Amino acid sequence: MKKPKPTITPIIISDDNLEFLKKKLDDPNLSQYLKRRFIREIMGSTCFICREMPTKIASYDMDGISLVERYCDKCFKIESE
Ligand SMILES: [Zn+2]
């Protein structure tokens, strides 16, 4: 089934949280697992495709059921092309 056109909303988090998350993601001593956990805690979820930090929320209305996926800029570009 082809997905309908999604409604796109940017993910808005506070500067403090963004700072905190960036610091964690740049930390070479943190495992990928922990980084993804921080992304999930702060952004709600990782990018649907690459599991990196998402920046946008795409919500699809699938016959009354809304499906929410998060994407980073890179994957969003690929998906929307
Ligand atoms: Zn991505």
PDB file of the backbone (N, CA, C, O) and the ligand in Angstrom, with CONECT records:
HET     ZN  A 101       1
ATOM      1  N   MET A   1       0.841  -1.198   0.000  1.00  0.00           N
ATOM      2  CA  MET A   1       0.000   0.000   0.000  1.00  0.00           C
ATOM      3  C   MET A   1       0.876   1.247   0.000  1.00  0.00           C
ATOM      4  O   MET A   1       1.787   1.389   0.815  1.00  0.00           O
ATOM      5  N   LYS A   2       0.578   2.135  -0.925  1.00  0.00           N
ATOM      6  CA  LYS A   2       1.369   3.355  -1.000  1.00  0.00           C
ATOM      7  C   LYS A   2       0.942   4.316   0.106  1.00  0.00           C
ATOM      8  O   LYS A   2      -0.242   4.467   0.407  1.00  0.00           O
ATOM      9  N   LYS A   3       1.923   4.945   0.686  1.00  0.00           N
ATOM     10  CA  LYS A   3       1.610   5.887   1.763  1.00  0.00           C
ATOM     11  C   LYS A   3       1.067   7.182   1.190  1.00  0.00           C
ATOM     12  O   LYS A   3       1.538   7.643   0.150  1.00  0.00           O
ATOM     13  N   PRO A   4       0.080   7.780   1.854  1.00  0.00           N
ATOM     14  CA  PRO A   4      -0.398   9.092   1.424  1.00  0.00           C
ATOM     15  C   PRO A   4       0.659  10.155   1.724  1.00  0.00           C
ATOM     16  O   PRO A   4       1.640   9.892   2.420  1.00  0.00           O
ATOM     17  N   LYS A   5       0.446  11.347   1.194  1.00  0.00           N
ATOM     18  CA  LYS A   5       1.395  12.425   1.474  1.00  0.00           C
ATOM     19  C   LYS A   5       1.356  12.771   2.960  1.00  0.00           C
ATOM     20  O   LYS A   5       0.282  13.009   3.511  1.00  0.00           O
ATOM     21  N   PRO A   6       2.497  12.798   3.599  1.00  0.00           N
ATOM     22  CA  PRO A   6       2.491  13.058   5.040  1.00  0.00           C
ATOM     23  C   PRO A   6       2.393  14.539   5.398  1.00  0.00           C
ATOM     24  O   PRO A   6       2.698  15.410   4.583  1.00  0.00           O
ATOM     25  N   THR A   7       1.975  14.800   6.598  1.00  0.00           N
ATOM     26  CA  THR A   7       2.038  16.149   7.154  1.00  0.00           C
ATOM     27  C   THR A   7       3.377  16.231   7.869  1.00  0.00           C
ATOM     28  O   THR A   7       3.700  15.385   8.703  1.00  0.00           O
ATOM     29  N   ILE A   8       4.143  17.244   7.539  1.00  0.00           N
ATOM     30  CA  ILE A   8       5.483  17.362   8.125  1.00  0.00           C
ATOM     31  C   ILE A   8       5.519  18.418   9.217  1.00  0.00           C
ATOM     32  O   ILE A   8       5.075  19.549   9.022  1.00  0.00           O
ATOM     33  N   THR A   9       6.045  18.039  10.346  1.00  0.00           N
ATOM     34  CA  THR A   9       6.231  18.998  11.437  1.00  0.00           C
ATOM     35  C   THR A   9       7.679  18.901  11.893  1.00  0.00           C
ATOM     36  O   THR A   9       8.204  17.803  12.076  1.00  0.00           O
ATOM     37  N   PRO A  10       8.316  20.030  12.073  1.00  0.00           N
ATOM     38  CA  PRO A  10       9.686  19.943  12.598  1.00  0.00           C
ATOM     39  C   PRO A  10       9.662  19.512  14.068  1.00  0.00           C
ATOM     40  O   PRO A  10       8.723  19.831  14.797  1.00  0.00           O
ATOM     41  N   ILE A  11      10.665  18.811  14.482  1.00  0.00           N
ATOM     42  CA  ILE A  11      10.745  18.421  15.887  1.00  0.00           C
ATOM     43  C   ILE A  11      11.346  19.596  16.643  1.00  0.00           C
ATOM     44  O   ILE A  11      12.444  20.059  16.334  1.00  0.00           O
ATOM     45  N   ILE A  12      10.624  20.058  17.616  1.00  0.00           N
ATOM     46  CA  ILE A  12      11.122  21.203  18.380  1.00  0.00           C
ATOM     47  C   ILE A  12      11.483  20.760  19.789  1.00  0.00           C
ATOM     48  O   ILE A  12      10.646  20.262  20.542  1.00  0.00           O
ATOM     49  N   ILE A  13      12.744  20.953  20.120  1.00  0.00           N
ATOM     50  CA  ILE A  13      13.165  20.656  21.484  1.00  0.00           C
ATOM     51  C   ILE A  13      13.909  21.878  22.013  1.00  0.00           C
ATOM     52  O   ILE A  13      14.338  22.736  21.242  1.00  0.00           O
ATOM     53  N   SER A  14      14.052  21.948  23.299  1.00  0.00           N
ATOM     54  CA  SER A  14      14.689  23.131  23.871  1.00  0.00           C
ATOM     55  C   SER A  14      16.185  23.146  23.550  1.00  0.00           C
ATOM     56  O   SER A  14      16.783  22.099  23.303  1.00  0.00           O
ATOM     57  N   ASP A  15      16.779  24.331  23.556  1.00  0.00           N
ATOM     58  CA  ASP A  15      18.208  24.459  23.281  1.00  0.00           C
ATOM     59  C   ASP A  15      19.031  23.641  24.263  1.00  0.00           C
ATOM     60  O   ASP A  15      20.050  23.055  23.897  1.00  0.00           O
ATOM     61  N   ASP A  16      18.589  23.605  25.487  1.00  0.00           N
ATOM     62  CA  ASP A  16      19.287  22.834  26.509  1.00  0.00           C
ATOM     63  C   ASP A  16      19.347  21.364  26.126  1.00  0.00           C
ATOM     64  O   ASP A  16      20.395  20.723  26.192  1.00  0.00           O
ATOM     65  N   ASN A  17      18.185  20.849  25.722  1.00  0.00           N
ATOM     66  CA  ASN A  17      18.114  19.453  25.340  1.00  0.00           C
ATOM     67  C   ASN A  17      18.941  19.162  24.101  1.00  0.00           C
ATOM     68  O   ASN A  17      19.581  18.116  23.994  1.00  0.00           O
ATOM     69  N   LEU A  18      18.918  20.105  23.164  1.00  0.00           N
ATOM     70  CA  LEU A  18      19.670  19.941  21.928  1.00  0.00           C
ATOM     71  C   LEU A  18      21.176  19.922  22.223  1.00  0.00           C
ATOM     72  O   LEU A  18      21.916  19.084  21.708  1.00  0.00           O
ATOM     73  N   GLU A  19      21.597  20.850  23.049  1.00  0.00           N
ATOM     74  CA  GLU A  19      22.995  20.925  23.480  1.00  0.00           C
ATOM     75  C   GLU A  19      23.407  19.601  24.112  1.00  0.00           C
ATOM     76  O   GLU A  19      24.430  19.010  23.767  1.00  0.00           O
ATOM     77  N   PHE A  20      22.586  19.163  25.038  1.00  0.00           N
ATOM     78  CA  PHE A  20      22.841  17.944  25.776  1.00  0.00           C
ATOM     79  C   PHE A  20      22.973  16.755  24.826  1.00  0.00           C
ATOM     80  O   PHE A  20      23.904  15.957  24.933  1.00  0.00           O
ATOM     81  N   LEU A  21      22.030  16.654  23.903  1.00  0.00           N
ATOM     82  CA  LEU A  21      22.017  15.539  22.967  1.00  0.00           C
ATOM     83  C   LEU A  21      23.237  15.573  22.044  1.00  0.00           C
ATOM     84  O   LEU A  21      23.855  14.541  21.784  1.00  0.00           O
ATOM     85  N   LYS A  22      23.574  16.763  21.554  1.00  0.00           N
ATOM     86  CA  LYS A  22      24.726  16.877  20.662  1.00  0.00           C
ATOM     87  C   LYS A  22      26.005  16.463  21.363  1.00  0.00           C
ATOM     88  O   LYS A  22      26.871  15.805  20.786  1.00  0.00           O
ATOM     89  N   LYS A  23      26.102  16.865  22.624  1.00  0.00           N
ATOM     90  CA  LYS A  23      27.286  16.513  23.394  1.00  0.00           C
ATOM     91  C   LYS A  23      27.388  14.993  23.529  1.00  0.00           C
ATOM     92  O   LYS A  23      28.464  14.411  23.395  1.00  0.00           O
ATOM     93  N   LYS A  24      26.249  14.372  23.796  1.00  0.00           N
ATOM     94  CA  LYS A  24      26.222  12.912  23.939  1.00  0.00           C
ATOM     95  C   LYS A  24      26.590  12.228  22.624  1.00  0.00           C
ATOM     96  O   LYS A  24      27.336  11.249  22.615  1.00  0.00           O
ATOM     97  N   LEU A  25      26.063  12.745  21.518  1.00  0.00           N
ATOM     98  CA  LEU A  25      26.300  12.120  20.218  1.00  0.00           C
ATOM     99  C   LEU A  25      27.742  12.293  19.753  1.00  0.00           C
ATOM    100  O   LEU A  25      28.253  11.480  18.982  1.00  0.00           O
ATOM    101  N   ASP A  26      28.402  13.362  20.227  1.00  0.00           N
ATOM    102  CA  ASP A  26      29.797  13.594  19.861  1.00  0.00           C
ATOM    103  C   ASP A  26      30.770  12.866  20.783  1.00  0.00           C
ATOM    104  O   ASP A  26      31.974  12.840  20.527  1.00  0.00           O
ATOM    105  N   ASP A  27      30.260  12.292  21.826  1.00  0.00           N
ATOM    106  CA  ASP A  27      31.112  11.620  22.796  1.00  0.00           C
ATOM    107  C   ASP A  27      31.601  10.276  22.243  1.00  0.00           C
ATOM    108  O   ASP A  27      30.813   9.346  22.076  1.00  0.00           O
ATOM    109  N   PRO A  28      32.916  10.180  21.958  1.00  0.00           N
ATOM    110  CA  PRO A  28      33.416   8.929  21.363  1.00  0.00           C
ATOM    111  C   PRO A  28      33.388   7.748  22.333  1.00  0.00           C
ATOM    112  O   PRO A  28      33.529   6.597  21.919  1.00  0.00           O
ATOM    113  N   ASN A  29      33.207   8.033  23.612  1.00  0.00           N
ATOM    114  CA  ASN A  29      33.183   6.942  24.591  1.00  0.00           C
ATOM    115  C   ASN A  29      31.809   6.316  24.786  1.00  0.00           C
ATOM    116  O   ASN A  29      31.667   5.301  25.468  1.00  0.00           O
ATOM    117  N   LEU A  30      30.813   6.927  24.188  1.00  0.00           N
ATOM    118  CA  LEU A  30      29.458   6.378  24.344  1.00  0.00           C
ATOM    119  C   LEU A  30      29.175   5.366  23.235  1.00  0.00           C
ATOM    120  O   LEU A  30      29.528   5.585  22.076  1.00  0.00           O
ATOM    121  N   SER A  31      28.549   4.285  23.594  1.00  0.00           N
ATOM    122  CA  SER A  31      28.216   3.263  22.598  1.00  0.00           C
ATOM    123  C   SER A  31      27.053   3.733  21.737  1.00  0.00           C
ATOM    124  O   SER A  31      26.281   4.606  22.133  1.00  0.00           O
ATOM    125  N   GLN A  32      26.941   3.143  20.560  1.00  0.00           N
ATOM    126  CA  GLN A  32      25.843   3.442  19.643  1.00  0.00           C
ATOM    127  C   GLN A  32      24.498   3.189  20.331  1.00  0.00           C
ATOM    128  O   GLN A  32      23.531   3.925  20.138  1.00  0.00           O
ATOM    129  N   TYR A  33      24.469   2.152  21.116  1.00  0.00           N
ATOM    130  CA  TYR A  33      23.244   1.807  21.830  1.00  0.00           C
ATOM    131  C   TYR A  33      22.805   2.943  22.755  1.00  0.00           C
ATOM    132  O   TYR A  33      21.638   3.334  22.768  1.00  0.00           O
ATOM    133  N   LEU A  34      23.754   3.458  23.521  1.00  0.00           N
ATOM    134  CA  LEU A  34      23.421   4.540  24.443  1.00  0.00           C
ATOM    135  C   LEU A  34      23.033   5.809  23.705  1.00  0.00           C
ATOM    136  O   LEU A  34      22.119   6.523  24.117  1.00  0.00           O
ATOM    137  N   LYS A  35      23.746   6.091  22.591  1.00  0.00           N
ATOM    138  CA  LYS A  35      23.407   7.286  21.818  1.00  0.00           C
ATOM    139  C   LYS A  35      21.976   7.205  21.317  1.00  0.00           C
ATOM    140  O   LYS A  35      21.229   8.181  21.384  1.00  0.00           O
ATOM    141  N   ARG A  36      21.600   6.042  20.816  1.00  0.00           N
ATOM    142  CA  ARG A  36      20.222   5.883  20.324  1.00  0.00           C
ATOM    143  C   ARG A  36      19.214   6.009  21.457  1.00  0.00           C
ATOM    144  O   ARG A  36      18.098   6.495  21.273  1.00  0.00           O
ATOM    145  N   ARG A  37      19.635   5.561  22.622  1.00  0.00           N
ATOM    146  CA  ARG A  37      18.727   5.694  23.765  1.00  0.00           C
ATOM    147  C   ARG A  37      18.500   7.165  24.105  1.00  0.00           C
ATOM    148  O   ARG A  37      17.381   7.574  24.417  1.00  0.00           O
ATOM    149  N   PHE A  38      19.570   7.952  24.041  1.00  0.00           N
ATOM    150  CA  PHE A  38      19.425   9.390  24.307  1.00  0.00           C
ATOM    151  C   PHE A  38      18.550  10.040  23.234  1.00  0.00           C
ATOM    152  O   PHE A  38      17.709  10.886  23.539  1.00  0.00           O
ATOM    153  N   ILE A  39      18.751   9.642  21.986  1.00  0.00           N
ATOM    154  CA  ILE A  39      17.924  10.206  20.917  1.00  0.00           C
ATOM    155  C   ILE A  39      16.452   9.884  21.179  1.00  0.00           C
ATOM    156  O   ILE A  39      15.587  10.753  21.061  1.00  0.00           O
ATOM    157  N   ARG A  40      16.181   8.645  21.532  1.00  0.00           N
ATOM    158  CA  ARG A  40      14.787   8.262  21.794  1.00  0.00           C
ATOM    159  C   ARG A  40      14.197   9.026  22.961  1.00  0.00           C
ATOM    160  O   ARG A  40      13.040   9.443  22.928  1.00  0.00           O
ATOM    161  N   GLU A  41      15.010   9.205  23.998  1.00  0.00           N
ATOM    162  CA  GLU A  41      14.508   9.910  25.174  1.00  0.00           C
ATOM    163  C   GLU A  41      14.171  11.364  24.859  1.00  0.00           C
ATOM    164  O   GLU A  41      13.159  11.889  25.321  1.00  0.00           O
ATOM    165  N   ILE A  42      15.022  12.002  24.075  1.00  0.00           N
ATOM    166  CA  ILE A  42      14.836  13.426  23.827  1.00  0.00           C
ATOM    167  C   ILE A  42      13.957  13.717  22.614  1.00  0.00           C
ATOM    168  O   ILE A  42      13.095  14.593  22.676  1.00  0.00           O
ATOM    169  N   MET A  43      14.162  12.996  21.515  1.00  0.00           N
ATOM    170  CA  MET A  43      13.413  13.258  20.294  1.00  0.00           C
ATOM    171  C   MET A  43      12.170  12.364  20.162  1.00  0.00           C
ATOM    172  O   MET A  43      11.362  12.561  19.254  1.00  0.00           O
ATOM    173  N   GLY A  44      12.020  11.417  21.032  1.00  0.00           N
ATOM    174  CA  GLY A  44      10.860  10.524  20.957  1.00  0.00           C
ATOM    175  C   GLY A  44      11.168   9.259  20.199  1.00  0.00           C
ATOM    176  O   GLY A  44      10.595   8.206  20.478  1.00  0.00           O
ATOM    177  N   SER A  45      12.073   9.352  19.238  1.00  0.00           N
ATOM    178  CA  SER A  45      12.425   8.193  18.429  1.00  0.00           C
ATOM    179  C   SER A  45      13.633   8.530  17.560  1.00  0.00           C
ATOM    180  O   SER A  45      13.954   9.703  17.370  1.00  0.00           O
ATOM    181  N   THR A  46      14.294   7.520  17.039  1.00  0.00           N
ATOM    182  CA  THR A  46      15.400   7.756  16.112  1.00  0.00           C
ATOM    183  C   THR A  46      14.834   7.910  14.702  1.00  0.00           C
ATOM    184  O   THR A  46      13.646   7.675  14.481  1.00  0.00           O
ATOM    185  N   CYS A  47      15.685   8.305  13.741  1.00  0.00           N
ATOM    186  CA  CYS A  47      15.241   8.398  12.350  1.00  0.00           C
ATOM    187  C   CYS A  47      14.760   7.019  11.904  1.00  0.00           C
ATOM    188  O   CYS A  47      15.399   6.004  12.182  1.00  0.00           O
ATOM    189  N   PHE A  48      13.641   7.001  11.220  1.00  0.00           N
ATOM    190  CA  PHE A  48      13.010   5.759  10.782  1.00  0.00           C
ATOM    191  C   PHE A  48      13.937   4.925   9.898  1.00  0.00           C
ATOM    192  O   PHE A  48      13.864   3.696   9.894  1.00  0.00           O
ATOM    193  N   ILE A  49      14.797   5.596   9.159  1.00  0.00           N
ATOM    194  CA  ILE A  49      15.642   4.889   8.200  1.00  0.00           C
ATOM    195  C   ILE A  49      17.052   4.625   8.717  1.00  0.00           C
ATOM    196  O   ILE A  49      17.496   3.477   8.749  1.00  0.00           O
ATOM    197  N   CYS A  50      17.758   5.682   9.121  1.00  0.00           N
ATOM    198  CA  CYS A  50      19.169   5.481   9.464  1.00  0.00           C
ATOM    199  C   CYS A  50      19.435   5.386  10.956  1.00  0.00           C
ATOM    200  O   CYS A  50      20.571   5.138  11.359  1.00  0.00           O
ATOM    201  N   ARG A  51      18.429   5.574  11.775  1.00  0.00           N
ATOM    202  CA  ARG A  51      18.579   5.485  13.243  1.00  0.00           C
ATOM    203  C   ARG A  51      19.445   6.582  13.826  1.00  0.00           C
ATOM    204  O   ARG A  51      19.942   6.457  14.946  1.00  0.00           O
ATOM    205  N   GLU A  52      19.631   7.660  13.072  1.00  0.00           N
ATOM    206  CA  GLU A  52      20.365   8.800  13.623  1.00  0.00           C
ATOM    207  C   GLU A  52      19.362   9.785  14.224  1.00  0.00           C
ATOM    208  O   GLU A  52      18.187   9.466  14.405  1.00  0.00           O
ATOM    209  N   MET A  53      19.855  10.995  14.530  1.00  0.00           N
ATOM    210  CA  MET A  53      18.982  11.988  15.146  1.00  0.00           C
ATOM    211  C   MET A  53      17.974  12.546  14.136  1.00  0.00           C
ATOM    212  O   MET A  53      18.379  13.075  13.102  1.00  0.00           O
ATOM    213  N   PRO A  54      16.695  12.440  14.409  1.00  0.00           N
ATOM    214  CA  PRO A  54      15.699  12.961  13.473  1.00  0.00           C
ATOM    215  C   PRO A  54      15.481  14.453  13.661  1.00  0.00           C
ATOM    216  O   PRO A  54      15.805  15.004  14.713  1.00  0.00           O
ATOM    217  N   THR A  55      14.933  15.106  12.647  1.00  0.00           N
ATOM    218  CA  THR A  55      14.636  16.533  12.740  1.00  0.00           C
ATOM    219  C   THR A  55      13.187  16.823  12.383  1.00  0.00           C
ATOM    220  O   THR A  55      12.678  17.911  12.650  1.00  0.00           O
ATOM    221  N   LYS A  56      12.531  15.846  11.779  1.00  0.00           N
ATOM    222  CA  LYS A  56      11.163  16.063  11.311  1.00  0.00           C
ATOM    223  C   LYS A  56      10.256  14.912  11.670  1.00  0.00           C
ATOM    224  O   LYS A  56      10.678  13.760  11.770  1.00  0.00           O
ATOM    225  N   ILE A  57       8.994  15.258  11.863  1.00  0.00           N
ATOM    226  CA  ILE A  57       7.985  14.236  12.119  1.00  0.00           C
ATOM    227  C   ILE A  57       7.075  14.195  10.903  1.00  0.00           C
ATOM    228  O   ILE A  57       6.542  15.223  10.488  1.00  0.00           O
ATOM    229  N   ALA A  58       6.899  13.029  10.340  1.00  0.00           N
ATOM    230  CA  ALA A  58       5.978  12.866   9.225  1.00  0.00           C
ATOM    231  C   ALA A  58       4.783  12.086   9.729  1.00  0.00           C
ATOM    232  O   ALA A  58       4.930  10.962  10.208  1.00  0.00           O
ATOM    233  N   SER A  59       3.583  12.678   9.624  1.00  0.00           N
ATOM    234  CA  SER A  59       2.419  11.881  10.014  1.00  0.00           C
ATOM    235  C   SER A  59       1.557  11.581   8.808  1.00  0.00           C
ATOM    236  O   SER A  59       1.167  12.472   8.054  1.00  0.00           O
ATOM    237  N   TYR A  60       1.274  10.316   8.650  1.00  0.00           N
ATOM    238  CA  TYR A  60       0.481   9.824   7.533  1.00  0.00           C
ATOM    239  C   TYR A  60      -0.896   9.459   8.049  1.00  0.00           C
ATOM    240  O   TYR A  60      -1.048   8.846   9.106  1.00  0.00           O
ATOM    241  N   ASP A  61      -1.889   9.849   7.279  1.00  0.00           N
ATOM    242  CA  ASP A  61      -3.245   9.459   7.641  1.00  0.00           C
ATOM    243  C   ASP A  61      -3.615   8.238   6.800  1.00  0.00           C
ATOM    244  O   ASP A  61      -3.944   8.353   5.620  1.00  0.00           O
ATOM    245  N   MET A  62      -3.553   7.078   7.430  1.00  0.00           N
ATOM    246  CA  MET A  62      -3.826   5.839   6.724  1.00  0.00           C
ATOM    247  C   MET A  62      -5.254   5.393   7.041  1.00  0.00           C
ATOM    248  O   MET A  62      -5.476   4.619   7.972  1.00  0.00           O
ATOM    249  N   ASP A  63      -6.191   5.871   6.285  1.00  0.00           N
ATOM    250  CA  ASP A  63      -7.599   5.513   6.504  1.00  0.00           C
ATOM    251  C   ASP A  63      -8.033   5.716   7.945  1.00  0.00           C
ATOM    252  O   ASP A  63      -8.615   4.828   8.568  1.00  0.00           O
ATOM    253  N   GLY A  64      -7.740   6.894   8.458  1.00  0.00           N
ATOM    254  CA  GLY A  64      -8.187   7.209   9.807  1.00  0.00           C
ATOM    255  C   GLY A  64      -7.192   6.851  10.896  1.00  0.00           C
ATOM    256  O   GLY A  64      -7.297   7.320  12.029  1.00  0.00           O
ATOM    257  N   ILE A  65      -6.239   6.026  10.543  1.00  0.00           N
ATOM    258  CA  ILE A  65      -5.228   5.670  11.539  1.00  0.00           C
ATOM    259  C   ILE A  65      -4.010   6.514  11.233  1.00  0.00           C
ATOM    260  O   ILE A  65      -3.533   6.528  10.098  1.00  0.00           O
ATOM    261  N   SER A  66      -3.501   7.219  12.232  1.00  0.00           N
ATOM    262  CA  SER A  66      -2.335   8.015  11.885  1.00  0.00           C
ATOM    263  C   SER A  66      -1.060   7.292  12.239  1.00  0.00           C
ATOM    264  O   SER A  66      -0.907   6.714  13.315  1.00  0.00           O
ATOM    265  N   LEU A  67      -0.157   7.350  11.290  1.00  0.00           N
ATOM    266  CA  LEU A  67       1.116   6.676  11.418  1.00  0.00           C
ATOM    267  C   LEU A  67       2.167   7.766  11.519  1.00  0.00           C
ATOM    268  O   LEU A  67       2.234   8.655  10.670  1.00  0.00           O
ATOM    269  N   VAL A  68       2.979   7.699  12.547  1.00  0.00           N
ATOM    270  CA  VAL A  68       3.979   8.739  12.751  1.00  0.00           C
ATOM    271  C   VAL A  68       5.385   8.177  12.588  1.00  0.00           C
ATOM    272  O   VAL A  68       5.750   7.184  13.217  1.00  0.00           O
ATOM    273  N   GLU A  69       6.157   8.822  11.741  1.00  0.00           N
ATOM    274  CA  GLU A  69       7.538   8.413  11.558  1.00  0.00           C
ATOM    275  C   GLU A  69       8.432   9.628  11.664  1.00  0.00           C
ATOM    276  O   GLU A  69       8.049  10.736  11.287  1.00  0.00           O
ATOM    277  N   ARG A  70       9.620   9.410  12.180  1.00  0.00           N
ATOM    278  CA  ARG A  70      10.562  10.525  12.290  1.00  0.00           C
ATOM    279  C   ARG A  70      11.702  10.319  11.304  1.00  0.00           C
ATOM    280  O   ARG A  70      12.146   9.194  11.071  1.00  0.00           O
ATOM    281  N   TYR A  71      12.167  11.420  10.730  1.00  0.00           N
ATOM    282  CA  TYR A  71      13.252  11.364   9.768  1.00  0.00           C
ATOM    283  C   TYR A  71      14.292  12.428  10.053  1.00  0.00           C
ATOM    284  O   TYR A  71      13.976  13.488  10.594  1.00  0.00           O
ATOM    285  N   CYS A  72      15.543  12.144   9.686  1.00  0.00           N
ATOM    286  CA  CYS A  72      16.552  13.194   9.717  1.00  0.00           C
ATOM    287  C   CYS A  72      16.472  13.917   8.371  1.00  0.00           C
ATOM    288  O   CYS A  72      15.753  13.476   7.474  1.00  0.00           O
ATOM    289  N   ASP A  73      17.207  15.024   8.226  1.00  0.00           N
ATOM    290  CA  ASP A  73      17.140  15.809   6.980  1.00  0.00           C
ATOM    291  C   ASP A  73      17.510  14.977   5.757  1.00  0.00           C
ATOM    292  O   ASP A  73      16.856  15.048   4.716  1.00  0.00           O
ATOM    293  N   LYS A  74      18.580  14.182   5.906  1.00  0.00           N
ATOM    294  CA  LYS A  74      19.102  13.396   4.805  1.00  0.00           C
ATOM    295  C   LYS A  74      18.063  12.377   4.309  1.00  0.00           C
ATOM    296  O   LYS A  74      17.768  12.308   3.116  1.00  0.00           O
ATOM    297  N   CYS A  75      17.526  11.604   5.230  1.00  0.00           N
ATOM    298  CA  CYS A  75      16.575  10.558   4.835  1.00  0.00           C
ATOM    299  C   CYS A  75      15.261  11.164   4.385  1.00  0.00           C
ATOM    300  O   CYS A  75      14.579  10.606   3.526  1.00  0.00           O
ATOM    301  N   PHE A  76      14.904  12.296   4.956  1.00  0.00           N
ATOM    302  CA  PHE A  76      13.667  12.946   4.547  1.00  0.00           C
ATOM    303  C   PHE A  76      13.750  13.352   3.078  1.00  0.00           C
ATOM    304  O   PHE A  76      12.776  13.241   2.333  1.00  0.00           O
ATOM    305  N   LYS A  77      14.923  13.821   2.678  1.00  0.00           N
ATOM    306  CA  LYS A  77      15.140  14.226   1.292  1.00  0.00           C
ATOM    307  C   LYS A  77      14.980  13.031   0.354  1.00  0.00           C
ATOM    308  O   LYS A  77      14.333  13.125  -0.689  1.00  0.00           O
ATOM    309  N   ILE A  78      15.573  11.922   0.740  1.00  0.00           N
ATOM    310  CA  ILE A  78      15.491  10.718  -0.086  1.00  0.00           C
ATOM    311  C   ILE A  78      14.051  10.225  -0.178  1.00  0.00           C
ATOM    312  O   ILE A  78      13.568   9.879  -1.256  1.00  0.00           O
ATOM    313  N   GLU A  79      13.377  10.198   0.960  1.00  0.00           N
ATOM    314  CA  GLU A  79      12.003   9.712   1.011  1.00  0.00           C
ATOM    315  C   GLU A  79      11.036  10.575   0.208  1.00  0.00           C
ATOM    316  O   GLU A  79      10.091  10.063  -0.393  1.00  0.00           O
ATOM    317  N   SER A  80      11.274  11.887   0.201  1.00  0.00           N
ATOM    318  CA  SER A  80      10.307  12.770  -0.438  1.00  0.00           C
ATOM    319  C   SER A  80      10.604  12.996  -1.915  1.00  0.00           C
ATOM    320  O   SER A  80       9.877  13.727  -2.589  1.00  0.00           O
ATOM    321  N   GLU A  81      11.666  12.376  -2.424  1.00  0.00           N
ATOM    322  CA  GLU A  81      11.984  12.567  -3.831  1.00  0.00           C
ATOM    323  C   GLU A  81      11.176  11.629  -4.716  1.00  0.00           C
ATOM    324  O   GLU A  81      11.320  11.657  -5.939  1.00  0.00           O
TER     325      GLU A  81
HETATM  326 ZN    ZN A 101      17.980   9.294   8.691  1.00  0.00          ZN2+
END
